[in-house]
């Protein structure tokens, strides 16, 4: 899994960094401290059919994105 450290960046930059990483990898962990990052990542996940798990540790969001197998993605 690739880690994308976007702490200190304001949206839309964390989501854009996650999207770029997911083009090359099937799984990524986004670290972000912008409260909007969770919503932006969720919108990307819905658009691209990614599975998302979110955890907050103090001010830091840990957002794990993973490509779903083709049979499980929505048409």
PyMOL Python script that loads the backbone (N, CA, C, O; Angstrom):
from pymol import cmd

cmd.read_pdbstr("""\
ATOM      1  N   UNK A   1       0.845  -1.170   0.000  1.00  0.00           N
ATOM      2  CA  UNK A   1       0.000   0.000   0.000  1.00  0.00           C
ATOM      3  C   UNK A   1       0.893   1.236   0.000  1.00  0.00           C
ATOM      4  O   UNK A   1       1.895   1.295   0.713  1.00  0.00           O
ATOM      5  N   UNK A   2       0.518   2.210  -0.801  1.00  0.00           N
ATOM      6  CA  UNK A   2       1.254   3.456  -0.913  1.00  0.00           C
ATOM      7  C   UNK A   2       0.627   4.480   0.034  1.00  0.00           C
ATOM      8  O   UNK A   2      -0.598   4.572   0.124  1.00  0.00           O
ATOM      9  N   UNK A   3       1.454   5.242   0.733  1.00  0.00           N
ATOM     10  CA  UNK A   3       0.952   6.294   1.614  1.00  0.00           C
ATOM     11  C   UNK A   3       1.096   7.644   0.931  1.00  0.00           C
ATOM     12  O   UNK A   3       2.159   7.985   0.413  1.00  0.00           O
ATOM     13  N   UNK A   4       0.006   8.406   0.939  1.00  0.00           N
ATOM     14  CA  UNK A   4      -0.012   9.759   0.385  1.00  0.00           C
ATOM     15  C   UNK A   4      -0.120  10.706   1.576  1.00  0.00           C
ATOM     16  O   UNK A   4      -1.165  10.775   2.222  1.00  0.00           O
ATOM     17  N   UNK A   5       0.940  11.423   1.864  1.00  0.00           N
ATOM     18  CA  UNK A   5       0.952  12.342   3.001  1.00  0.00           C
ATOM     19  C   UNK A   5       0.546  13.728   2.503  1.00  0.00           C
ATOM     20  O   UNK A   5       1.344  14.446   1.900  1.00  0.00           O
ATOM     21  N   UNK A   6      -0.699  14.086   2.765  1.00  0.00           N
ATOM     22  CA  UNK A   6      -1.219  15.383   2.322  1.00  0.00           C
ATOM     23  C   UNK A   6      -1.487  16.294   3.513  1.00  0.00           C
ATOM     24  O   UNK A   6      -2.271  17.237   3.410  1.00  0.00           O
ATOM     25  N   UNK A   7      -0.842  16.018   4.641  1.00  0.00           N
ATOM     26  CA  UNK A   7      -1.022  16.887   5.798  1.00  0.00           C
ATOM     27  C   UNK A   7      -0.491  18.275   5.466  1.00  0.00           C
ATOM     28  O   UNK A   7       0.582  18.425   4.882  1.00  0.00           O
ATOM     29  N   UNK A   8      -1.265  19.285   5.851  1.00  0.00           N
ATOM     30  CA  UNK A   8      -0.883  20.664   5.565  1.00  0.00           C
ATOM     31  C   UNK A   8      -1.442  21.173   4.248  1.00  0.00           C
ATOM     32  O   UNK A   8      -1.376  22.372   3.976  1.00  0.00           O
ATOM     33  N   UNK A   9      -1.992  20.289   3.426  1.00  0.00           N
ATOM     34  CA  UNK A   9      -2.590  20.693   2.151  1.00  0.00           C
ATOM     35  C   UNK A   9      -4.092  20.902   2.333  1.00  0.00           C
ATOM     36  O   UNK A   9      -4.741  20.173   3.082  1.00  0.00           O
ATOM     37  N   UNK A  10      -4.626  21.884   1.656  1.00  0.00           N
ATOM     38  CA  UNK A  10      -6.051  22.157   1.694  1.00  0.00           C
ATOM     39  C   UNK A  10      -6.718  21.558   0.472  1.00  0.00           C
ATOM     40  O   UNK A  10      -6.110  21.451  -0.593  1.00  0.00           O
ATOM     41  N   UNK A  11      -7.976  21.168   0.635  1.00  0.00           N
ATOM     42  CA  UNK A  11      -8.723  20.597  -0.488  1.00  0.00           C
ATOM     43  C   UNK A  11      -8.835  21.629  -1.599  1.00  0.00           C
ATOM     44  O   UNK A  11      -9.047  22.815  -1.347  1.00  0.00           O
ATOM     45  N   UNK A  12      -8.694  21.167  -2.807  1.00  0.00           N
ATOM     46  CA  UNK A  12      -8.849  19.803  -3.289  1.00  0.00           C
ATOM     47  C   UNK A  12      -7.548  19.005  -3.376  1.00  0.00           C
ATOM     48  O   UNK A  12      -7.565  17.884  -3.885  1.00  0.00           O
ATOM     49  N   UNK A  13      -6.420  19.540  -2.899  1.00  0.00           N
ATOM     50  CA  UNK A  13      -5.130  18.877  -3.105  1.00  0.00           C
ATOM     51  C   UNK A  13      -5.030  17.471  -2.532  1.00  0.00           C
ATOM     52  O   UNK A  13      -4.501  16.594  -3.215  1.00  0.00           O
ATOM     53  N   UNK A  14      -5.509  17.202  -1.315  1.00  0.00           N
ATOM     54  CA  UNK A  14      -5.420  15.807  -0.839  1.00  0.00           C
ATOM     55  C   UNK A  14      -6.160  14.828  -1.756  1.00  0.00           C
ATOM     56  O   UNK A  14      -5.643  13.752  -2.055  1.00  0.00           O
ATOM     57  N   UNK A  15      -7.359  15.192  -2.201  1.00  0.00           N
ATOM     58  CA  UNK A  15      -8.133  14.310  -3.092  1.00  0.00           C
ATOM     59  C   UNK A  15      -7.441  14.146  -4.442  1.00  0.00           C
ATOM     60  O   UNK A  15      -7.436  13.053  -5.008  1.00  0.00           O
ATOM     61  N   UNK A  16      -6.864  15.211  -4.954  1.00  0.00           N
ATOM     62  CA  UNK A  16      -6.154  15.122  -6.235  1.00  0.00           C
ATOM     63  C   UNK A  16      -4.928  14.226  -6.123  1.00  0.00           C
ATOM     64  O   UNK A  16      -4.635  13.460  -7.041  1.00  0.00           O
ATOM     65  N   UNK A  17      -4.209  14.315  -5.007  1.00  0.00           N
ATOM     66  CA  UNK A  17      -3.045  13.445  -4.796  1.00  0.00           C
ATOM     67  C   UNK A  17      -3.477  11.988  -4.676  1.00  0.00           C
ATOM     68  O   UNK A  17      -2.797  11.095  -5.180  1.00  0.00           O
ATOM     69  N   UNK A  18      -4.614  11.744  -4.004  1.00  0.00           N
ATOM     70  CA  UNK A  18      -5.132  10.385  -3.888  1.00  0.00           C
ATOM     71  C   UNK A  18      -5.519   9.848  -5.262  1.00  0.00           C
ATOM     72  O   UNK A  18      -5.182   8.712  -5.599  1.00  0.00           O
ATOM     73  N   UNK A  19      -6.217  10.646  -6.054  1.00  0.00           N
ATOM     74  CA  UNK A  19      -6.642  10.210  -7.389  1.00  0.00           C
ATOM     75  C   UNK A  19      -5.434   9.863  -8.257  1.00  0.00           C
ATOM     76  O   UNK A  19      -5.446   8.857  -8.966  1.00  0.00           O
ATOM     77  N   UNK A  20      -4.401  10.687  -8.202  1.00  0.00           N
ATOM     78  CA  UNK A  20      -3.193  10.421  -8.994  1.00  0.00           C
ATOM     79  C   UNK A  20      -2.538   9.111  -8.560  1.00  0.00           C
ATOM     80  O   UNK A  20      -2.104   8.323  -9.400  1.00  0.00           O
ATOM     81  N   UNK A  21      -2.469   8.883  -7.266  1.00  0.00           N
ATOM     82  CA  UNK A  21      -1.859   7.657  -6.746  1.00  0.00           C
ATOM     83  C   UNK A  21      -2.660   6.429  -7.146  1.00  0.00           C
ATOM     84  O   UNK A  21      -2.087   5.399  -7.503  1.00  0.00           O
ATOM     85  N   UNK A  22      -3.991   6.536  -7.087  1.00  0.00           N
ATOM     86  CA  UNK A  22      -4.840   5.390  -7.410  1.00  0.00           C
ATOM     87  C   UNK A  22      -4.798   5.027  -8.897  1.00  0.00           C
ATOM     88  O   UNK A  22      -5.190   3.921  -9.267  1.00  0.00           O
ATOM     89  N   UNK A  23      -4.334   5.928  -9.742  1.00  0.00           N
ATOM     90  CA  UNK A  23      -4.162   5.579 -11.160  1.00  0.00           C
ATOM     91  C   UNK A  23      -3.045   4.556 -11.344  1.00  0.00           C
ATOM     92  O   UNK A  23      -3.073   3.762 -12.285  1.00  0.00           O
ATOM     93  N   UNK A  24      -2.066   4.577 -10.446  1.00  0.00           N
ATOM     94  CA  UNK A  24      -0.907   3.690 -10.577  1.00  0.00           C
ATOM     95  C   UNK A  24      -0.917   2.527  -9.588  1.00  0.00           C
ATOM     96  O   UNK A  24      -0.173   1.562  -9.762  1.00  0.00           O
ATOM     97  N   UNK A  25      -1.749   2.607  -8.556  1.00  0.00           N
ATOM     98  CA  UNK A  25      -1.755   1.584  -7.503  1.00  0.00           C
ATOM     99  C   UNK A  25      -3.186   1.173  -7.194  1.00  0.00           C
ATOM    100  O   UNK A  25      -4.120   1.941  -7.425  1.00  0.00           O
ATOM    101  N   UNK A  26      -3.358  -0.027  -6.678  1.00  0.00           N
ATOM    102  CA  UNK A  26      -4.704  -0.513  -6.375  1.00  0.00           C
ATOM    103  C   UNK A  26      -5.130  -0.197  -4.940  1.00  0.00           C
ATOM    104  O   UNK A  26      -6.283  -0.414  -4.570  1.00  0.00           O
ATOM    105  N   UNK A  27      -4.206   0.311  -4.143  1.00  0.00           N
ATOM    106  CA  UNK A  27      -4.520   0.608  -2.747  1.00  0.00           C
ATOM    107  C   UNK A  27      -3.645   1.762  -2.267  1.00  0.00           C
ATOM    108  O   UNK A  27      -2.455   1.820  -2.576  1.00  0.00           O
ATOM    109  N   UNK A  28      -4.245   2.677  -1.507  1.00  0.00           N
ATOM    110  CA  UNK A  28      -3.487   3.821  -1.000  1.00  0.00           C
ATOM    111  C   UNK A  28      -4.046   4.260   0.344  1.00  0.00           C
ATOM    112  O   UNK A  28      -5.229   4.079   0.633  1.00  0.00           O
ATOM    113  N   UNK A  29      -3.174   4.840   1.157  1.00  0.00           N
ATOM    114  CA  UNK A  29      -3.564   5.426   2.428  1.00  0.00           C
ATOM    115  C   UNK A  29      -3.302   6.917   2.347  1.00  0.00           C
ATOM    116  O   UNK A  29      -2.166   7.343   2.141  1.00  0.00           O
ATOM    117  N   UNK A  30      -4.349   7.708   2.507  1.00  0.00           N
ATOM    118  CA  UNK A  30      -4.239   9.163   2.475  1.00  0.00           C
ATOM    119  C   UNK A  30      -4.212   9.673   3.905  1.00  0.00           C
ATOM    120  O   UNK A  30      -5.098   9.354   4.698  1.00  0.00           O
ATOM    121  N   UNK A  31      -3.207  10.460   4.236  1.00  0.00           N
ATOM    122  CA  UNK A  31      -3.134  11.151   5.519  1.00  0.00           C
ATOM    123  C   UNK A  31      -3.413  12.619   5.242  1.00  0.00           C
ATOM    124  O   UNK A  31      -2.707  13.253   4.458  1.00  0.00           O
ATOM    125  N   UNK A  32      -4.441  13.158   5.885  1.00  0.00           N
ATOM    126  CA  UNK A  32      -4.824  14.545   5.631  1.00  0.00           C
ATOM    127  C   UNK A  32      -5.344  15.173   6.911  1.00  0.00           C
ATOM    128  O   UNK A  32      -5.912  14.496   7.769  1.00  0.00           O
ATOM    129  N   UNK A  33      -5.140  16.483   7.026  1.00  0.00           N
ATOM    130  CA  UNK A  33      -5.670  17.190   8.188  1.00  0.00           C
ATOM    131  C   UNK A  33      -6.727  18.225   7.820  1.00  0.00           C
ATOM    132  O   UNK A  33      -7.204  18.953   8.691  1.00  0.00           O
ATOM    133  N   UNK A  34      -7.095  18.300   6.562  1.00  0.00           N
ATOM    134  CA  UNK A  34      -8.194  19.168   6.148  1.00  0.00           C
ATOM    135  C   UNK A  34      -9.500  18.414   6.370  1.00  0.00           C
ATOM    136  O   UNK A  34      -9.675  17.323   5.827  1.00  0.00           O
ATOM    137  N   UNK A  35     -10.426  18.974   7.161  1.00  0.00           N
ATOM    138  CA  UNK A  35     -11.684  18.270   7.440  1.00  0.00           C
ATOM    139  C   UNK A  35     -12.499  17.941   6.188  1.00  0.00           C
ATOM    140  O   UNK A  35     -13.317  17.021   6.216  1.00  0.00           O
ATOM    141  N   UNK A  36     -12.295  18.666   5.109  1.00  0.00           N
ATOM    142  CA  UNK A  36     -13.032  18.397   3.867  1.00  0.00           C
ATOM    143  C   UNK A  36     -12.486  17.185   3.114  1.00  0.00           C
ATOM    144  O   UNK A  36     -13.135  16.692   2.192  1.00  0.00           O
ATOM    145  N   UNK A  37     -11.316  16.701   3.488  1.00  0.00           N
ATOM    146  CA  UNK A  37     -10.675  15.599   2.763  1.00  0.00           C
ATOM    147  C   UNK A  37     -11.531  14.336   2.772  1.00  0.00           C
ATOM    148  O   UNK A  37     -11.575  13.619   1.773  1.00  0.00           O
ATOM    149  N   UNK A  38     -12.208  14.054   3.878  1.00  0.00           N
ATOM    150  CA  UNK A  38     -13.037  12.851   3.942  1.00  0.00           C
ATOM    151  C   UNK A  38     -14.147  12.900   2.902  1.00  0.00           C
ATOM    152  O   UNK A  38     -14.365  11.920   2.188  1.00  0.00           O
ATOM    153  N   UNK A  39     -14.844  14.008   2.805  1.00  0.00           N
ATOM    154  CA  UNK A  39     -15.929  14.145   1.830  1.00  0.00           C
ATOM    155  C   UNK A  39     -15.433  14.097   0.398  1.00  0.00           C
ATOM    156  O   UNK A  39     -16.069  13.489  -0.463  1.00  0.00           O
ATOM    157  N   UNK A  40     -14.307  14.731   0.140  1.00  0.00           N
ATOM    158  CA  UNK A  40     -13.727  14.733  -1.205  1.00  0.00           C
ATOM    159  C   UNK A  40     -13.293  13.321  -1.600  1.00  0.00           C
ATOM    160  O   UNK A  40     -13.517  12.897  -2.733  1.00  0.00           O
ATOM    161  N   UNK A  41     -12.675  12.598  -0.672  1.00  0.00           N
ATOM    162  CA  UNK A  41     -12.243  11.220  -0.957  1.00  0.00           C
ATOM    163  C   UNK A  41     -13.453  10.315  -1.165  1.00  0.00           C
ATOM    164  O   UNK A  41     -13.423   9.430  -2.019  1.00  0.00           O
ATOM    165  N   UNK A  42     -14.517  10.530  -0.391  1.00  0.00           N
ATOM    166  CA  UNK A  42     -15.731   9.724  -0.543  1.00  0.00           C
ATOM    167  C   UNK A  42     -16.367   9.954  -1.916  1.00  0.00           C
ATOM    168  O   UNK A  42     -16.856   9.011  -2.537  1.00  0.00           O
ATOM    169  N   UNK A  43     -16.361  11.190  -2.386  1.00  0.00           N
ATOM    170  CA  UNK A  43     -16.904  11.493  -3.713  1.00  0.00           C
ATOM    171  C   UNK A  43     -16.084  10.797  -4.802  1.00  0.00           C
ATOM    172  O   UNK A  43     -16.649  10.243  -5.745  1.00  0.00           O
ATOM    173  N   UNK A  44     -14.771  10.825  -4.675  1.00  0.00           N
ATOM    174  CA  UNK A  44     -13.904  10.126  -5.633  1.00  0.00           C
ATOM    175  C   UNK A  44     -14.148   8.623  -5.603  1.00  0.00           C
ATOM    176  O   UNK A  44     -14.210   7.974  -6.647  1.00  0.00           O
ATOM    177  N   UNK A  45     -14.284   8.078  -4.403  1.00  0.00           N
ATOM    178  CA  UNK A  45     -14.511   6.639  -4.266  1.00  0.00           C
ATOM    179  C   UNK A  45     -15.812   6.236  -4.945  1.00  0.00           C
ATOM    180  O   UNK A  45     -15.866   5.214  -5.630  1.00  0.00           O
ATOM    181  N   UNK A  46     -16.850   7.026  -4.762  1.00  0.00           N
ATOM    182  CA  UNK A  46     -18.139   6.718  -5.394  1.00  0.00           C
ATOM    183  C   UNK A  46     -18.023   6.800  -6.913  1.00  0.00           C
ATOM    184  O   UNK A  46     -18.592   5.977  -7.630  1.00  0.00           O
ATOM    185  N   UNK A  47     -17.296   7.777  -7.389  1.00  0.00           N
ATOM    186  CA  UNK A  47     -17.131   7.973  -8.831  1.00  0.00           C
ATOM    187  C   UNK A  47     -16.338   6.841  -9.477  1.00  0.00           C
ATOM    188  O   UNK A  47     -16.658   6.403 -10.582  1.00  0.00           O
ATOM    189  N   UNK A  48     -15.304   6.369  -8.783  1.00  0.00           N
ATOM    190  CA  UNK A  48     -14.388   5.380  -9.367  1.00  0.00           C
ATOM    191  C   UNK A  48     -14.630   3.945  -8.889  1.00  0.00           C
ATOM    192  O   UNK A  48     -13.959   3.021  -9.349  1.00  0.00           O
ATOM    193  N   UNK A  49     -15.581   3.752  -7.972  1.00  0.00           N
ATOM    194  CA  UNK A  49     -15.862   2.408  -7.483  1.00  0.00           C
ATOM    195  C   UNK A  49     -14.825   1.875  -6.520  1.00  0.00           C
ATOM    196  O   UNK A  49     -14.580   0.670  -6.475  1.00  0.00           O
ATOM    197  N   UNK A  50     -14.211   2.760  -5.745  1.00  0.00           N
ATOM    198  CA  UNK A  50     -13.227   2.340  -4.758  1.00  0.00           C
ATOM    199  C   UNK A  50     -13.922   2.008  -3.450  1.00  0.00           C
ATOM    200  O   UNK A  50     -14.986   2.544  -3.140  1.00  0.00           O
ATOM    201  N   UNK A  51     -13.309   1.123  -2.695  1.00  0.00           N
ATOM    202  CA  UNK A  51     -13.753   0.858  -1.331  1.00  0.00           C
ATOM    203  C   UNK A  51     -12.979   1.817  -0.435  1.00  0.00           C
ATOM    204  O   UNK A  51     -11.767   1.970  -0.589  1.00  0.00           O
ATOM    205  N   UNK A  52     -13.661   2.452   0.486  1.00  0.00           N
ATOM    206  CA  UNK A  52     -13.025   3.448   1.336  1.00  0.00           C
ATOM    207  C   UNK A  52     -13.238   3.089   2.798  1.00  0.00           C
ATOM    208  O   UNK A  52     -14.339   2.708   3.194  1.00  0.00           O
ATOM    209  N   UNK A  53     -12.193   3.208   3.593  1.00  0.00           N
ATOM    210  CA  UNK A  53     -12.344   3.103   5.043  1.00  0.00           C
ATOM    211  C   UNK A  53     -11.687   4.342   5.640  1.00  0.00           C
ATOM    212  O   UNK A  53     -10.603   4.752   5.226  1.00  0.00           O
ATOM    213  N   UNK A  54     -12.360   4.921   6.612  1.00  0.00           N
ATOM    214  CA  UNK A  54     -11.927   6.201   7.171  1.00  0.00           C
ATOM    215  C   UNK A  54     -11.784   6.077   8.677  1.00  0.00           C
ATOM    216  O   UNK A  54     -12.626   5.491   9.357  1.00  0.00           O
ATOM    217  N   UNK A  55     -10.694   6.647   9.181  1.00  0.00           N
ATOM    218  CA  UNK A  55     -10.454   6.696  10.622  1.00  0.00           C
ATOM    219  C   UNK A  55      -9.856   8.052  10.940  1.00  0.00           C
ATOM    220  O   UNK A  55      -9.028   8.566  10.187  1.00  0.00           O
ATOM    221  N   UNK A  56     -10.267   8.619  12.033  1.00  0.00           N
ATOM    222  CA  UNK A  56      -9.711   9.898  12.443  1.00  0.00           C
ATOM    223  C   UNK A  56      -8.904   9.699  13.713  1.00  0.00           C
ATOM    224  O   UNK A  56      -9.379   9.096  14.675  1.00  0.00           O
ATOM    225  N   UNK A  57      -7.684  10.207  13.710  1.00  0.00           N
ATOM    226  CA  UNK A  57      -6.797  10.137  14.861  1.00  0.00           C
ATOM    227  C   UNK A  57      -6.417  11.573  15.220  1.00  0.00           C
ATOM    228  O   UNK A  57      -5.466  12.128  14.671  1.00  0.00           O
ATOM    229  N   UNK A  58      -7.169  12.167  16.145  1.00  0.00           N
ATOM    230  CA  UNK A  58      -6.957  13.585  16.459  1.00  0.00           C
ATOM    231  C   UNK A  58      -7.299  14.415  15.229  1.00  0.00           C
ATOM    232  O   UNK A  58      -8.379  14.258  14.659  1.00  0.00           O
ATOM    233  N   UNK A  59      -6.398  15.291  14.817  1.00  0.00           N
ATOM    234  CA  UNK A  59      -6.687  16.128  13.649  1.00  0.00           C
ATOM    235  C   UNK A  59      -6.382  15.443  12.309  1.00  0.00           C
ATOM    236  O   UNK A  59      -6.631  16.018  11.249  1.00  0.00           O
ATOM    237  N   UNK A  60      -5.849  14.231  12.354  1.00  0.00           N
ATOM    238  CA  UNK A  60      -5.409  13.562  11.118  1.00  0.00           C
ATOM    239  C   UNK A  60      -6.437  12.531  10.675  1.00  0.00           C
ATOM    240  O   UNK A  60      -6.868  11.685  11.458  1.00  0.00           O
ATOM    241  N   UNK A  61      -6.820  12.618   9.416  1.00  0.00           N
ATOM    242  CA  UNK A  61      -7.691  11.625   8.781  1.00  0.00           C
ATOM    243  C   UNK A  61      -6.815  10.562   8.138  1.00  0.00           C
ATOM    244  O   UNK A  61      -5.855  10.886   7.439  1.00  0.00           O
ATOM    245  N   UNK A  62      -7.138   9.302   8.370  1.00  0.00           N
ATOM    246  CA  UNK A  62      -6.482   8.159   7.733  1.00  0.00           C
ATOM    247  C   UNK A  62      -7.537   7.564   6.799  1.00  0.00           C
ATOM    248  O   UNK A  62      -8.481   6.915   7.250  1.00  0.00           O
ATOM    249  N   UNK A  63      -7.372   7.788   5.519  1.00  0.00           N
ATOM    250  CA  UNK A  63      -8.365   7.368   4.535  1.00  0.00           C
ATOM    251  C   UNK A  63      -7.732   6.323   3.621  1.00  0.00           C
ATOM    252  O   UNK A  63      -6.826   6.622   2.843  1.00  0.00           O
ATOM    253  N   UNK A  64      -8.226   5.096   3.731  1.00  0.00           N
ATOM    254  CA  UNK A  64      -7.689   3.992   2.929  1.00  0.00           C
ATOM    255  C   UNK A  64      -8.607   3.760   1.744  1.00  0.00           C
ATOM    256  O   UNK A  64      -9.805   3.528   1.908  1.00  0.00           O
ATOM    257  N   UNK A  65      -8.040   3.825   0.556  1.00  0.00           N
ATOM    258  CA  UNK A  65      -8.797   3.582  -0.677  1.00  0.00           C
ATOM    259  C   UNK A  65      -8.264   2.316  -1.334  1.00  0.00           C
ATOM    260  O   UNK A  65      -7.054   2.092  -1.376  1.00  0.00           O
ATOM    261  N   UNK A  66      -9.168   1.494  -1.844  1.00  0.00           N
ATOM    262  CA  UNK A  66      -8.776   0.261  -2.528  1.00  0.00           C
ATOM    263  C   UNK A  66      -9.688   0.041  -3.729  1.00  0.00           C
ATOM    264  O   UNK A  66     -10.896   0.268  -3.665  1.00  0.00           O
ATOM    265  N   UNK A  67      -9.082  -0.405  -4.819  1.00  0.00           N
ATOM    266  CA  UNK A  67      -9.852  -0.760  -6.006  1.00  0.00           C
ATOM    267  C   UNK A  67     -10.649  -2.012  -5.691  1.00  0.00           C
ATOM    268  O   UNK A  67     -10.105  -2.963  -5.130  1.00  0.00           O
ATOM    269  N   UNK A  68     -11.911  -2.030  -6.036  1.00  0.00           N
ATOM    270  CA  UNK A  68     -12.712  -3.239  -5.900  1.00  0.00           C
ATOM    271  C   UNK A  68     -12.469  -4.135  -7.099  1.00  0.00           C
ATOM    272  O   UNK A  68     -12.204  -3.636  -8.192  1.00  0.00           O
ATOM    273  N   UNK A  69     -12.552  -5.441  -6.921  1.00  0.00           N
ATOM    274  CA  UNK A  69     -12.449  -6.328  -8.070  1.00  0.00           C
ATOM    275  C   UNK A  69     -13.546  -5.977  -9.091  1.00  0.00           C
ATOM    276  O   UNK A  69     -14.627  -5.544  -8.694  1.00  0.00           O
ATOM    277  N   UNK A  70     -13.292  -6.154 -10.388  1.00  0.00           N
ATOM    278  CA  UNK A  70     -14.251  -5.748 -11.417  1.00  0.00           C
ATOM    279  C   UNK A  70     -15.665  -6.291 -11.206  1.00  0.00           C
ATOM    280  O   UNK A  70     -16.627  -5.595 -11.528  1.00  0.00           O
ATOM    281  N   UNK A  71     -15.823  -7.487 -10.687  1.00  0.00           N
ATOM    282  CA  UNK A  71     -17.139  -8.070 -10.502  1.00  0.00           C
ATOM    283  C   UNK A  71     -17.935  -7.339  -9.416  1.00  0.00           C
ATOM    284  O   UNK A  71     -19.162  -7.434  -9.377  1.00  0.00           O
ATOM    285  N   UNK A  72     -17.239  -6.607  -8.534  1.00  0.00           N
ATOM    286  CA  UNK A  72     -17.912  -5.941  -7.431  1.00  0.00           C
ATOM    287  C   UNK A  72     -18.178  -4.461  -7.668  1.00  0.00           C
ATOM    288  O   UNK A  72     -18.861  -3.827  -6.865  1.00  0.00           O
ATOM    289  N   UNK A  73     -17.660  -3.904  -8.741  1.00  0.00           N
ATOM    290  CA  UNK A  73     -17.901  -2.489  -9.012  1.00  0.00           C
ATOM    291  C   UNK A  73     -19.261  -2.302  -9.643  1.00  0.00           C
ATOM    292  O   UNK A  73     -19.789  -3.190 -10.312  1.00  0.00           O
ATOM    293  N   UNK A  74     -19.818  -1.121  -9.412  1.00  0.00           N
ATOM    294  CA  UNK A  74     -21.125  -0.810  -9.983  1.00  0.00           C
ATOM    295  C   UNK A  74     -20.973  -0.418 -11.448  1.00  0.00           C
ATOM    296  O   UNK A  74     -19.967   0.182 -11.829  1.00  0.00           O
ATOM    297  N   UNK A  75     -21.972  -0.755 -12.278  1.00  0.00           N
ATOM    298  CA  UNK A  75     -21.879  -0.370 -13.701  1.00  0.00           C
ATOM    299  C   UNK A  75     -22.000   1.116 -13.902  1.00  0.00           C
ATOM    300  O   UNK A  75     -21.942   1.592 -15.036  1.00  0.00           O
TER     301      UNK A  75
END
""", "prot")
cmd.dss("prot")
cmd.show_as("cartoon", "prot")
cmd.util.cbc("prot")
cmd.orient("prot")
